[in-house]
Amino acid sequence: MSSKFWGSASSRRTRIITIVIFFLFAILVTIVGVLLPLSAQEATNEDNQLNQIQQQIQSMDLLHETAAIFQNNFEICLLMFIPVAGLVLGSIALFNTGSYIQAETIVENTTKGYNIPAILALFALFIFPFSWLEFISYSTAFSETFWFLKRGLEGKWRREIVNLFKLVLITAVLLAAGAFIEALLLSILG
């Protein structure tokens, strides 16, 4: 996109476009985590770690499940708001998410005789609204780290702090809704 477009587009429009770009970036980083090969032992180790976390969460009542899922996702999201470092830390978290999806898929394929590609398992998660809410929140955080850095270089970082707080609040609400939906689905699907 040309600088003429960015100069003539409204602030809201450029921010939405930036969020969309970072949404695609977040998906891409997660896909890389899904596609990088894991040995059977690495997959088993990662799957065991994931199963321990899932068992802890599933042993809770709905309210505590929601709080645990929210806390995990919100902490990751808050890290993503840190200028520059947020892109690195968030990318690592998303890459690891992809790696865990691949590990779980490998173990399920091995133990149950399936032949499901890990990339399909990743995209199947987008059937559920909590996946959309999480990735939109993460993309918003990535976007704000970009805008905060940009405004800081322009000497307008104080005005951007207001946007930062608004977006942290919005992502908190989105992640809380996503955590409730995910906890509810976990309790229904068991």
C-alpha positions as CSV (number, residue, x, y, z in Angstrom):
1,M,0.0,0.0,0.0
2,S,1.3,3.4,-0.9
3,S,2.1,6.1,1.5
4,K,-0.6,8.2,-0.3
5,F,-3.2,5.6,0.9
6,W,-1.9,5.7,4.5
7,G,-1.9,9.5,4.5
8,S,-5.5,9.7,3.2
9,A,-7.1,6.9,5.1
10,S,-8.7,7.5,8.5
11,S,-6.9,6.5,11.6
12,R,-9.5,3.9,12.4
13,R,-9.2,2.4,8.9
14,T,-5.4,2.2,9.1
15,R,-5.6,0.6,12.5
16,I,-8.1,-2.0,11.3
17,I,-5.9,-2.8,8.3
18,T,-2.9,-3.1,10.6
19,I,-4.9,-5.6,12.8
20,V,-5.8,-7.6,9.7
21,I,-2.2,-7.7,8.6
22,F,-1.1,-8.9,12.1
23,F,-3.9,-11.4,12.1
24,L,-2.4,-12.9,9.0
25,F,1.0,-12.7,10.5
26,A,-0.2,-14.5,13.7
27,I,-1.8,-17.3,11.6
28,L,1.4,-17.6,9.5
29,V,3.6,-17.9,12.7
30,T,1.3,-20.6,14.1
31,I,1.4,-22.5,10.7
32,V,5.2,-22.5,10.9
33,G,5.0,-24.1,14.3
34,V,2.6,-26.7,13.0
35,L,4.7,-27.5,9.9
36,L,8.2,-27.7,11.5
37,P,8.9,-31.4,12.0
38,L,8.8,-33.0,15.5
39,S,10.3,-36.4,16.4
40,A,7.9,-38.9,17.9
41,Q,9.6,-38.3,21.3
42,E,9.3,-34.5,21.1
43,A,5.7,-34.9,20.1
44,T,5.0,-37.2,23.0
45,N,6.8,-34.9,25.5
46,E,4.8,-31.8,24.3
47,D,1.6,-33.8,24.2
48,N,2.2,-34.9,27.8
49,Q,2.8,-31.3,28.9
50,L,-0.4,-30.2,27.2
51,N,-2.4,-33.1,28.7
52,Q,-1.2,-32.2,32.2
53,I,-2.4,-28.6,31.7
54,Q,-5.7,-29.7,30.2
55,Q,-6.3,-32.2,33.1
56,Q,-5.7,-29.5,35.6
57,I,-8.1,-27.1,33.9
58,Q,-10.8,-29.8,33.3
59,S,-10.7,-30.7,37.0
60,M,-12.0,-27.2,37.8
61,D,-15.6,-25.9,37.8
62,L,-16.7,-23.7,34.9
63,L,-15.9,-20.4,36.7
64,H,-12.3,-21.5,37.6
65,E,-11.8,-23.1,34.2
66,T,-12.8,-19.8,32.6
67,A,-10.4,-17.8,34.9
68,A,-7.5,-20.2,34.2
69,I,-7.9,-20.0,30.5
70,F,-8.4,-16.2,30.6
71,Q,-5.3,-15.7,32.8
72,N,-3.1,-17.7,30.5
73,N,-4.3,-16.0,27.3
74,F,-4.4,-12.5,28.8
75,E,-0.8,-12.8,30.1
76,I,0.4,-13.8,26.7
77,C,-1.6,-11.0,25.1
78,L,-0.2,-8.4,27.6
79,L,3.3,-9.5,26.6
80,M,2.4,-8.8,22.9
81,F,1.6,-5.2,23.8
82,I,5.3,-4.5,24.7
83,P,6.9,-2.5,21.9
84,V,9.3,-4.6,19.8
85,A,9.7,-7.3,22.4
86,G,6.0,-8.1,22.1
87,L,6.4,-9.1,18.5
88,V,9.2,-11.5,19.5
89,L,7.5,-12.9,22.6
90,G,4.1,-13.2,20.9
91,S,5.7,-14.9,17.9
92,I,7.3,-17.5,20.2
93,A,4.0,-18.1,21.9
94,L,2.2,-18.6,18.6
95,F,4.9,-20.8,17.2
96,N,4.7,-22.9,20.4
97,T,0.9,-23.1,20.0
98,G,1.5,-24.5,16.5
99,S,4.1,-27.0,17.8
100,Y,1.6,-28.2,20.5
101,I,-1.1,-28.6,17.8
102,Q,1.3,-30.7,15.7
103,A,2.4,-32.7,18.8
104,E,-1.2,-33.5,19.7
105,T,-2.0,-34.4,16.1
106,I,1.0,-36.8,15.9
107,V,0.1,-38.5,19.1
108,E,-3.6,-38.8,18.2
109,N,-2.6,-40.2,14.7
110,T,-0.2,-42.7,16.2
111,T,-2.4,-43.9,19.1
112,K,-5.8,-44.0,17.2
113,G,-4.6,-44.8,13.7
114,Y,-5.7,-41.5,12.2
115,N,-3.9,-39.8,9.4
116,I,-5.1,-36.2,10.0
117,P,-2.6,-33.5,8.9
118,A,-1.7,-31.1,11.7
119,I,-2.5,-28.1,9.5
120,L,-6.1,-29.4,9.2
121,A,-6.2,-29.6,13.0
122,L,-5.1,-26.0,13.3
123,F,-7.7,-24.7,10.8
124,A,-10.4,-26.9,12.5
125,L,-9.9,-24.9,15.6
126,F,-11.4,-21.9,13.8
127,I,-14.7,-23.6,13.8
128,F,-14.9,-22.5,17.4
129,P,-15.4,-18.8,18.2
130,F,-12.8,-18.7,21.0
131,S,-10.0,-19.2,18.4
132,W,-11.2,-16.2,16.5
133,L,-11.4,-14.1,19.7
134,E,-7.9,-15.1,20.7
135,F,-6.3,-14.4,17.4
136,I,-8.1,-11.1,17.0
137,S,-6.9,-10.1,20.5
138,Y,-3.3,-11.1,19.7
139,S,-3.5,-9.3,16.4
140,T,-4.8,-6.2,18.2
141,A,-1.9,-6.4,20.6
142,F,0.6,-6.8,17.8
143,S,-0.9,-3.9,16.0
144,E,-0.8,-1.6,19.0
145,T,2.9,-2.4,19.6
146,F,3.5,-1.2,16.1
147,W,1.4,1.9,16.6
148,F,2.9,2.7,20.0
149,L,6.4,2.4,18.5
150,K,5.4,4.5,15.5
151,R,3.8,7.2,17.6
152,G,6.8,7.1,20.0
153,L,9.2,7.8,17.1
154,E,6.9,10.7,16.1
155,G,7.0,12.1,19.7
156,K,3.3,11.4,20.2
157,W,3.6,8.5,22.6
158,R,1.6,10.2,25.4
159,R,-1.5,10.3,23.2
160,E,-1.0,6.7,22.2
161,I,-1.1,5.6,25.8
162,V,-4.9,6.3,25.8
163,N,-5.3,3.9,22.8
164,L,-3.1,1.4,24.5
165,F,-5.3,1.3,27.6
166,K,-8.5,1.1,25.5
167,L,-7.1,-1.8,23.4
168,V,-5.9,-3.7,26.5
169,L,-9.4,-3.4,27.9
170,I,-11.0,-4.5,24.6
171,T,-8.7,-7.5,24.4
172,A,-9.4,-8.4,28.0
173,V,-13.1,-8.5,27.2
174,L,-12.6,-10.5,24.0
175,L,-10.4,-13.0,25.8
176,A,-12.8,-13.3,28.8
177,A,-15.6,-14.1,26.4
178,G,-13.3,-16.6,24.5
179,A,-12.3,-18.2,27.8
180,F,-15.9,-18.7,28.9
181,I,-16.8,-20.2,25.5
182,E,-13.8,-22.5,25.6
183,A,-14.4,-23.6,29.2
184,L,-18.1,-24.2,28.3
185,L,-17.2,-26.3,25.3
186,L,-14.6,-28.3,27.4
187,S,-17.3,-29.0,29.9
188,I,-19.8,-30.1,27.3
189,L,-17.4,-32.1,25.1
190,G,-15.5,-33.4,28.1
